Protein backbone atom coordinates (compact mmCIF):
# COMPACT_ATOMS: atom_id res chain seq x y z
CA UNK A 1 0.00 0.00 0.00
CA UNK A 2 1.37 3.39 -0.99
CA UNK A 3 1.96 5.88 1.80
CA UNK A 4 -0.24 8.98 1.51
CA UNK A 5 1.45 12.38 1.36
CA UNK A 6 0.91 14.62 4.36
CA UNK A 7 -1.54 17.50 4.05
CA UNK A 8 0.39 20.77 4.31
CA UNK A 9 -1.27 23.62 6.18
CA UNK A 10 0.40 27.01 6.50
CA UNK A 11 -0.62 29.51 9.18
CA UNK A 12 0.18 33.23 9.01
CA UNK A 13 0.69 34.30 12.65
CA UNK A 14 1.25 37.63 14.40
CA UNK A 15 2.31 38.86 17.79
CA UNK A 16 -0.07 40.14 20.47
CA UNK A 17 -0.58 43.88 20.17
CA UNK A 18 -1.12 44.12 23.92
CA UNK A 19 1.70 41.91 25.21
CA UNK A 20 4.12 42.09 22.29
CA UNK A 21 6.69 39.44 21.52
CA UNK A 22 6.86 36.51 22.14
CA UNK A 23 3.11 36.29 22.81
CA UNK A 24 0.96 35.33 19.80
CA UNK A 25 -2.15 37.32 19.02
CA UNK A 26 -5.44 35.89 20.18
CA UNK A 27 -6.66 35.56 16.60
CA UNK A 28 -3.52 33.60 15.61
CA UNK A 29 -3.93 31.24 18.57
CA UNK A 30 -7.62 30.76 17.90
CA UNK A 31 -7.12 30.10 14.18
CA UNK A 32 -4.48 27.47 14.93
CA UNK A 33 -6.43 25.78 17.72
CA UNK A 34 -9.67 25.80 15.69
CA UNK A 35 -7.83 24.10 12.81
CA UNK A 36 -6.27 21.55 15.14
CA UNK A 37 -9.66 20.75 16.64
CA UNK A 38 -11.78 20.75 13.48
CA UNK A 39 -9.41 19.58 10.74
CA UNK A 40 -6.37 17.80 12.19
CA UNK A 41 -8.22 16.17 15.09
CA UNK A 42 -6.71 12.75 15.80
CA UNK A 43 -4.84 12.34 12.51
CA UNK A 44 -1.72 14.16 13.69
CA UNK A 45 0.59 12.04 11.55
CA UNK A 46 -1.27 13.04 8.38
CA UNK A 47 -0.37 16.72 8.53
CA UNK A 48 2.64 19.00 8.20
CA UNK A 49 2.04 22.46 9.68
CA UNK A 50 4.04 25.55 8.72
CA UNK A 51 3.91 28.79 10.68
CA UNK A 52 4.98 32.00 8.98
CA UNK A 53 5.59 35.34 10.63
CA UNK A 54 6.51 38.40 8.59
CA UNK A 55 8.12 41.25 10.52
CA UNK A 56 9.22 44.71 9.45
CA UNK A 57 12.61 45.09 7.84
CA UNK A 58 15.09 47.02 9.95
CA UNK A 59 17.35 49.95 9.21
CA UNK A 60 20.23 48.52 11.24
CA UNK A 61 21.75 45.08 11.68
CA UNK A 62 21.09 45.24 15.42
CA UNK A 63 17.39 45.93 14.88
CA UNK A 64 17.14 43.19 12.26
CA UNK A 65 18.68 40.69 14.68
CA UNK A 66 16.17 41.77 17.34
CA UNK A 67 13.24 41.45 14.92
CA UNK A 68 14.43 37.99 13.84
CA UNK A 69 14.87 36.91 17.45
CA UNK A 70 11.40 38.18 18.39
CA UNK A 71 9.85 36.40 15.40
CA UNK A 72 11.64 33.16 16.27
CA UNK A 73 10.35 33.36 19.85
CA UNK A 74 6.79 33.92 18.62
CA UNK A 75 6.99 30.98 16.22
CA UNK A 76 8.45 28.75 18.91
CA UNK A 77 5.12 28.98 20.80
CA UNK A 78 3.36 27.17 17.95
CA UNK A 79 6.22 24.74 17.30
CA UNK A 80 6.19 23.73 20.97
CA UNK A 81 2.43 23.13 20.79
CA UNK A 82 2.87 20.93 17.71
CA UNK A 83 5.74 19.03 19.34
CA UNK A 84 3.54 18.29 22.36
CA UNK A 85 0.88 16.86 20.02
CA UNK A 86 3.47 15.03 17.88
CA UNK A 87 2.59 17.00 14.75
CA UNK A 88 5.27 17.60 12.13
CA UNK A 89 5.86 21.37 11.91
CA UNK A 90 8.23 24.13 10.86
CA UNK A 91 8.70 27.86 11.44
CA UNK A 92 9.27 30.45 8.72
CA UNK A 93 10.43 33.90 9.84
CA UNK A 94 10.68 36.58 7.13
CA UNK A 95 11.27 40.32 6.97
CA UNK A 96 9.45 42.53 4.48
CA UNK A 97 6.98 45.30 3.91
CA UNK A 98 4.54 43.47 1.66
CA UNK A 99 3.25 40.92 4.15
CA UNK A 100 0.57 39.37 1.94
CA UNK A 101 2.91 38.82 -1.03
CA UNK A 102 5.50 37.19 1.22
CA UNK A 103 2.85 34.90 2.74
CA UNK A 104 1.56 33.85 -0.70
CA UNK A 105 5.09 33.32 -2.03
CA UNK A 106 5.98 31.07 0.91
CA UNK A 107 2.71 29.14 0.63
CA UNK A 108 3.53 28.45 -3.03
CA UNK A 109 7.17 27.58 -2.27
CA UNK A 110 6.10 25.11 0.43
CA UNK A 111 3.30 23.66 -1.75
CA UNK A 112 0.73 24.35 0.94
CA UNK A 113 -2.59 22.57 0.54
CA UNK A 114 -4.31 25.18 2.73
CA UNK A 115 -3.37 28.66 3.95
CA UNK A 116 -4.97 29.84 7.21
CA UNK A 117 -5.06 33.54 8.03
CA UNK A 118 -6.74 35.25 10.95
CA UNK A 119 -8.39 38.61 10.62
CA UNK A 120 -10.27 41.25 12.48
CA UNK A 121 -13.79 42.27 11.59
CA UNK A 122 -13.77 45.66 9.88
CA UNK A 123 -16.38 46.93 12.34
CA UNK A 124 -14.43 45.86 15.42
CA UNK A 125 -14.16 48.64 17.93
CA UNK A 126 -11.09 49.30 20.00
CA UNK A 127 -8.69 49.01 17.08
CA UNK A 128 -7.54 51.91 15.00
CA UNK A 129 -8.69 52.17 11.41
CA UNK A 130 -5.23 51.40 10.00
CA UNK A 131 -5.04 48.00 11.77
CA UNK A 132 -8.50 47.00 10.54
CA UNK A 133 -7.74 48.03 6.95
CA UNK A 134 -4.29 46.39 7.00
CA UNK A 135 -5.72 43.10 8.26
CA UNK A 136 -8.45 43.12 5.62
CA UNK A 137 -6.00 43.95 2.82
CA UNK A 138 -3.69 41.08 3.77
CA UNK A 139 -6.61 38.65 3.82
CA UNK A 140 -8.05 39.91 0.53
CA UNK A 141 -4.67 39.65 -1.20
CA UNK A 142 -4.09 36.12 0.12
CA UNK A 143 -7.58 35.00 -0.97
CA UNK A 144 -7.06 36.47 -4.43
CA UNK A 145 -3.45 35.44 -5.06
CA UNK A 146 -2.57 32.31 -3.07
CA UNK A 147 -2.13 29.20 -5.20
CA UNK A 148 -4.05 27.10 -2.65
CA UNK A 149 -7.37 27.43 -0.81
CA UNK A 150 -7.38 30.07 1.94
CA UNK A 151 -9.27 29.66 5.20
CA UNK A 152 -9.92 32.98 6.92
CA UNK A 153 -10.61 32.79 10.62
CA UNK A 154 -12.31 36.02 11.59
CA UNK A 155 -12.96 37.20 15.09
CA UNK A 156 -16.52 38.40 15.31
CA UNK A 157 -18.00 41.28 17.26
CA UNK A 158 -19.40 38.81 19.78
CA UNK A 159 -16.04 37.33 20.68
CA UNK A 160 -14.31 38.43 23.84
CA UNK A 161 -11.17 40.45 23.34
CA UNK A 162 -8.71 37.75 24.38
CA UNK A 163 -5.76 40.07 23.86
CA UNK A 164 -6.99 41.89 26.96
CA UNK A 165 -6.49 38.80 29.13
CA UNK A 166 -3.20 38.51 30.95
CA UNK A 167 -2.59 34.80 30.34
CA UNK A 168 0.23 34.64 32.87
CA UNK A 169 -2.18 35.54 35.67
CA UNK A 170 -5.07 33.29 34.71
CA UNK A 171 -5.58 30.20 36.88
CA UNK A 172 -2.99 30.92 39.54
CA UNK A 173 -0.10 31.78 37.26
CA UNK A 174 -0.59 28.93 34.80
CA UNK A 175 -1.21 29.91 31.24
CA UNK A 176 -4.44 28.62 29.72
CA UNK A 177 -4.75 28.21 25.97
C-alpha positions, -999 to +999 in steps of 0.1 A: +000+000+000+014+034-010+020+059+018-002+090+015+014+124+014+009+146+044-015+175+041+004+208+043-013+236+062+004+270+065-006+295+092+002+332+090+007+343+127+012+376+144+023+389+178-001+401+205-006+439+202-011+441+239+017+419+252+041+421+223+067+394+215+069+365+221+031+363+228+010+353+198-022+373+190-054+359+202-067+356+166-035+336+156-039+312+186-076+308+179-071+301+142-045+275+149-064+258+177-097+258+157-078+241+128-063+215+151-097+207+166-118+207+135-094+196+107-064+178+122-082+162+151-067+128+158-048+123+125-017+142+137+006+120+115-013+130+084-004+167+085+026+190+082+020+225+097+040+255+087+039+288+107+050+320+090+056+353+106+065+384+086+081+412+105+092+447+094+126+451+078+151+470+100+174+499+092+202+485+112+218+451+117+211+452+154+174+459+149+171+432+123+187+407+147+162+418+173+132+414+149+144+380+138+149+369+175+114+382+184+098+364+154+116+332+163+103+334+199+068+339+186+070+310+162+084+287+189+051+290+208+034+272+179+062+247+173+062+237+210+024+231+208+029+209+177+057+190+193+035+183+224+009+169+200+035+150+179+026+170+148+053+176+121+059+214+119+082+241+109+087+279+114+093+304+087+104+339+098+107+366+071+113+403+070+095+425+045+070+453+039+045+435+017+032+409+042+006+394+019+029+388-010+055+372+012+029+349+027+016+338-007+051+333-020+060+311+009+027+291+006+035+285-030+072+276-023+061+251+004+033+237-017+007+244+009-026+226+005-043+252+027-034+287+040-050+298+072-051+335+080-067+352+109-084+386+106-103+413+125-138+423+116-138+457+099-164+469+123-144+459+154-142+486+179-111+493+200-087+490+171-075+519+150-087+522+114-052+514+100-050+480+118-085+470+105-077+480+070-043+464+070-057+431+083-085+431+056-060+439+028-037+411+038-066+386+038-080+399+005-047+397-012-041+361+001-076+350-010-071+365-044-035+354-051-026+323-031-021+292-052-040+271-026-074+274-008-074+301+019-093+297+052-099+330+069-106+328+106-123+360+116-130+372+151-165+384+153-180+413+173-194+388+198-160+373+207-143+384+238-112+405+233-087+378+244-058+401+239-070+419+270-065+388+291-032+385+310-026+348+303+002+346+329-022+355+357-051+333+347-056+302+369-030+309+395-001+318+373-006+289+348-012+299+312-044+286+297-047+282+260 
